[in-house]
Amino acid sequence: MTTLKKTDGTTMIDLEETTKTMAEKLTPKYDDIDDTHYHKQIRTQAKEQILTEDDREYKTEEVKNAIEELKLKKAPGEKTSQQKYIIEYINNSR
């Protein structure tokens, strides 16, 4: 992959140069001069914070209950160690 030719006819010397050159060529440059109204609107929307019902602050008890209800492809029975660890962390961080 490091033997790719550059536009001046020379070859890339290492993987880092190859990766950097490919990223520069394949990644579109931000140029608001050529942006249409639609593009400007999309860029503005992407920067705005989206506030939905799901973005509210959750209570510690709600998070704890959700973790306890997780089904981690385990047989019924004792809680998994991940769940125990997270619940213990929540209880100790109050």
C-alpha positions as CSV (number, residue, x, y, z in Angstrom):
1,M,0.0,0.0,0.0
2,T,3.0,2.3,0.4
3,T,3.8,2.1,-3.2
4,L,1.0,4.4,-4.4
5,K,2.0,7.1,-6.8
6,K,1.6,10.7,-5.9
7,T,0.4,13.3,-8.4
8,D,4.1,14.3,-9.0
9,G,5.0,10.8,-10.1
10,T,6.9,9.8,-6.9
11,T,5.8,7.0,-4.6
12,M,4.7,7.2,-1.0
13,I,7.5,6.4,1.4
14,D,5.4,4.8,4.3
15,L,2.0,3.9,5.5
16,E,1.6,7.2,7.4
17,E,2.1,9.2,4.2
18,T,-0.2,6.9,2.3
19,T,-2.9,7.2,4.9
20,K,-2.6,11.0,5.2
21,T,-2.7,11.4,1.4
22,M,-5.7,9.2,1.0
23,A,-7.6,11.0,3.8
24,E,-6.8,14.4,2.1
25,K,-8.0,13.2,-1.3
26,L,-11.1,11.2,-0.1
27,T,-12.4,13.6,2.6
28,P,-14.4,16.5,1.2
29,K,-13.2,19.9,2.2
30,Y,-15.6,22.3,4.0
31,D,-16.2,25.2,1.7
32,D,-19.2,27.3,2.5
33,I,-18.8,29.3,-0.7
34,D,-20.2,26.3,-2.7
35,D,-22.8,25.4,-0.1
36,T,-26.4,25.6,-1.2
37,H,-29.1,26.9,1.2
38,Y,-29.9,23.2,2.0
39,H,-26.2,22.5,2.9
40,K,-26.0,25.5,5.2
41,Q,-29.3,24.4,6.9
42,I,-28.0,20.9,7.4
43,R,-24.7,22.2,8.9
44,T,-26.6,24.5,11.2
45,Q,-28.9,21.7,12.4
46,A,-26.0,19.4,13.0
47,K,-24.5,21.9,15.4
48,E,-27.7,22.4,17.4
49,Q,-28.5,20.4,20.5
50,I,-31.5,18.1,20.0
51,L,-33.8,18.1,23.0
52,T,-36.3,15.3,23.1
53,E,-38.1,13.6,25.9
54,D,-35.3,11.0,26.1
55,D,-32.7,13.8,26.8
56,R,-34.0,14.5,30.2
57,E,-31.9,14.0,33.4
58,Y,-32.4,10.5,34.7
59,K,-32.7,9.7,38.4
60,T,-30.1,7.4,39.9
61,E,-32.9,5.0,40.8
62,E,-34.1,4.9,37.2
63,V,-30.7,4.0,35.9
64,K,-30.2,1.3,38.6
65,N,-33.6,-0.2,37.8
66,A,-32.8,-0.3,34.1
67,I,-29.4,-2.0,34.7
68,E,-31.1,-4.6,36.9
69,E,-33.5,-5.4,34.1
70,L,-30.8,-6.0,31.5
71,K,-30.9,-9.3,29.9
72,L,-27.3,-10.2,29.1
73,K,-28.0,-13.6,27.5
74,K,-27.5,-15.2,30.8
75,A,-29.6,-18.0,32.4
76,P,-32.1,-16.8,35.0
77,G,-30.6,-16.5,38.5
78,E,-28.0,-14.4,40.1
79,K,-27.2,-11.0,38.7
80,T,-24.2,-10.9,36.4
81,S,-20.9,-9.4,37.7
82,Q,-21.2,-6.4,35.4
83,Q,-24.6,-5.5,36.8
84,K,-23.4,-6.0,40.3
85,Y,-20.4,-3.8,39.7
86,I,-22.4,-1.0,38.1
87,I,-25.1,-1.0,40.8
88,E,-22.4,-1.0,43.5
89,Y,-20.7,2.0,41.8
90,I,-24.0,3.9,41.7
91,N,-24.7,3.1,45.3
92,N,-21.3,4.3,46.4
93,S,-21.3,7.5,44.3
94,R,-24.2,9.1,46.0
